[in-house]
Each structure stands twice: as structure tokens, then as C-alpha cells.
Amino acid sequence: MGGWDAGAPGVVTLPSGKRVRGRGLRHPVPDGPRPEFALHLVGRRPAAVEWDARWVRWPDFWLPSDRVDAADAFREAWLRAADERVELACAGGRGRTGTALACLAVLDGVPPGDAVAYVRAHYHPSAVETPWQRRYVRVFGT
């Protein structure tokens, strides 16, 4: 499932076997295959990329400006991860990216109360930076 190498930087394998990559847009695109689809989780319209991308307006350290749109974008990313290289990216690659990864984990069957710990164990220990981001994950999909 998914087109990412399990050991590649930033790649998270969800319980179903789907793989998604998280990263910070401030950093260069890693060597290797390019994404086929990306969710850009930033406050201002991001620069264009060579692959299919969707922008979720999301100010740094906060929550998505439109939660319905964000949930739809997460579902699209989760579905596409079955057979495409999907990337989730905010500026630094921790808070917003970690929050979105945790929401994908919920869609993949991880209980909402366990999703932040799952992402911290499988992506980065400081993913999902703020209390309101953690709460957002706990109530996601309910």
C-alpha cells in the first residue's frame, strides 16, 4: 500500500498499512520519489508544486479555519494514500502536520484518544503541539 518507503524520513505507516509522509515546507523536498498528492496546512496560499495539492487554511499553532473543509481534505488524503504517495506538510512539520496525521490515524481506526500518542510514536515525539490541537484530534470524527 502507498508508494512511500516505510523507512523514508517522515513516513508514517498507519495500522491499515497505508503510508503517508509528513514534512515541513521550510525544508527542501527530500530526495527520492515526489508526492503524487499533498495537503498544505498553512495560513497563506502556498507556492505551487509539480504534483496535485490541496490547501487547507490553517494558521500556525491554531486549528483549521474551516473544519468541514479540513475533514474533507483529511478523508481525501486518507483515501488516496491507498495507492498514491500522499504528503501532509505545514511550515515546520510538527504541529499542524502532526495534528492532520493524527486525524488520518483516526480515520484508519486508531481511537481518537490514542491518535496523538500514535503519531508521536511513529512520526515525531513533539507532533501535535498545542492543547487545542490535541483536543481537536480527540473530537475529530465524533
Secondary structure, 3 states (H helix, E strand, C coil): CCCCCCCCCCEEECCCCCEEEEEECCCCCCCCCCCCEEEEEECCCCCCCCCEEEEEECCCCCCCCCHHHHHHHHHHHHHHCCCCCEEEEECCCCHHHHHHHHHHHHHCCCCHHHHHHHHHHHCCCCCCCCHHHHHHHHHCCC
